[in-house]
Amino acid sequence: MNRYSLWKYVLIVVALLFGVIYTVPNFFGESPAVQISSAKSTLKVEAAIAGRVDEILKQGSLPAESVAFDNSGAQPSVRARFASTDIQFKAKALLEKELNTDPSDPTYIVAFNLLPNTPQWLQSLHAFPMYLGLDLRGGVHFLMQVDIKAVLNKRLQGLQASVRSLLRDKNIRHSGISRSGDAIEISFRDADTRNKARSVLGELQELVLNDAGAGDDLKLVATLRPEALKQTQEDGVKQNISTLSKRVNELGVAEPLIQRQGADRIVVELPGVQDVSRAKDIIGRTATLEVRMVDESVVRGTEETSAIPFGSELFKIGKGAPVVLNKEPVLTGDYIANASASFDENHQPAVSIDLNGDGGRKMREATREKVGKNMAIVLFEKGKGEVLTVATIRSELGSRFQITGMGSPEAAGDLALLLRAGSLAAPMDIIEERTIGPQLGADNIKKGFDSVLYGFLAMAIFMVIYYQLFGFFSALALSVNVLLLVAVLSTLQVTLTLPGIAAIALALGMAIDSNVLINERIREELRAGNSPQAAIAAGFDRAWATILDSNVTTLIAGLALLIFGSGAIRGFAVVHCLGILTSMFSAVFFSRGMVNLWYGRKKRLTGLAIGQIWKPEGESLSTSGKASAKRGAK
């Protein structure tokens, strides 16, 4: 009746092993380290840099505990671990000096970092510690405000160009297109031409067209519809968030938080970042793309010695550099709808680029008479341009074209990533800056850990006193619940914050509630006169329905917080929902396994160590359930 199959005990053992293996890394701590990554979008860090870093450190008498090449993130990097923060600071200064010959234009970024001390055999099993949030690990917090006026201005500039192109394509003459505040004014000599223009510009559904002027000075005034204006602002903020996310992720910052706050603000949190100036540089690494024509008047190979023509400029950095390009761009990255790695007709790596409607029109006009000429794509970061590629125009290009000659699929993928990253929709200002020191984070961790520990001990002591051996089983199940919850959080690499620790404490209280229901149900069965074995079976079976109902309703509330919440609320909800699932396993499946292991093989069981059982009808109290068992046997 109360015996588990072998496979159930095997499952319990596997769950315990999983819990131990994936929980242990959280107790090894972290070591100070530096991370070396590329400061150039056209340059990737390779494994050979690790050897160079190790040699520089040895020559500087700053030995590293380990130097490793890491290719697991969005951007490859080299990480050197040190025994103390003093060596870490000295090593950073030395590496910056030796790796970057020009401090004003660094080739590599050397940033402070922290690396887990988890043994290699655990790392090979992908057992890593949980990420810690800003309130636990320390780091920097920025509140940034998007310049909404710049977003609108950029949108109106694009619409102004679209209006000009449409009227030119339809051969409709006008006497000028100008901006007046947030409106676009098109001037005409006569009413018939204005009416034709109104019909053509009706294709731009986001515009509201109104007549103005009189006599020979007739005007068509175009303004954005209110819903289009709102959507433009929404898209601008979203584009900035997307671009910031890609740039920060490329630099390997662990678990950054980039989210919207209000109508025009963005919160950026970088846990574990110790260098505030470096953090500002990270979030400031936003790029713009431009497509430019190569100045054919300068012979290739003589760019650095030839005179640069007026209206052109020399680029010395990047693939295909040095090269002289026209200053006037054909189009910018704003017109790129998508970029993906692909293969050309010869099955060689290439990048396929999709442009929006206006971009396709601009590209056709620019390349129609330039077949056989060279065209370059330039990435601008911090006002400095890097040539991503120089390609020959094989035919007139439109809304979709390919860049060939990439050399390898990896190079094609890297270029596609840079093209997709795009640029900021508008500039942003930092209106709030907050730094949380690692000492405050350590204090928060200690207080959070103590609250969970003391809460666990208080519940365990109460359960053992009140329910005796069954209370011990409940406390054991409670510890397994904590073990599994931390293991799952570590496996999923969930970011743990103070609200998450609060959710763990709440999960303990809810888990012990399930054991209380089971123990009280067993007491009721004993009180009703059932035998101890029957009471165990009926107690677990009948308590299961109540436990399931209570946990499902609580899970629904947790999922609502997860779906509709954000920030700290969402972090609380993740831990809360996972805690419900692990508590159902530990409180029912594991707890019954322990009871079956202890009592299941006893055929003549006369009592249970489950604490005092209150008996009606004036009977005395029992502390073992023996009276109930005997009465049920008569």
Secondary structure, 3 states (H helix, E strand, C coil): CCCCCHHHHHHHHHHHHHHHHHHHHHHCCEEEEEEEEECCCCCCCCCHHHHHHHHHHHHCCCCCCEEEEECCCCCCEEEEECCCHHHHHHHHHHHHHHHCCCCCCCCEEEEEEEEECCCHHHHCCCCCCCEECHHHHCEEEEEEEECHHHHHHHHHHHHHHHHHHHHHHCCCCCCCEEEECCEEEEEECCHHHHHHHHHHHCCCCCEEEEEEEECCEEEEEEEECHHHHHHHHHHHHHHHHHHHHHHHHHCCCCCCEEEEECCCEEEEEEECCCCHHHHHHHHCCCEEEEEEEECCCCCCCCCCCCCCCCCEEEECCECCCCEEEECCCCEEHHHEEEEEEEECCCCCEEEEEEECHHHHHHHHHHHCCCCCCEEEEEEEECCEEEEEEEEECCCCCCCEEEECCCCCHHHHHHHHHHHHHCCCCCCEEEEEEEEECHHHHHHHHHHHHHHHHHHHHHHHHHHHHHHHHHHHHHHHHHHHHHHHHHHHHHHCCCEECHHHHHHHHHHHHHHHHHHHHHHHHHHHHHHCCCCHHHHHHHHHHHHHHHHHHHHHHHHHHHHHHHHHCCCHHHHHHHHHHHHHHHHHHHHHHHHHHHHHHHHCCCCCCCCCCCCCECCCCCCCCECCCHHHHHHHHC
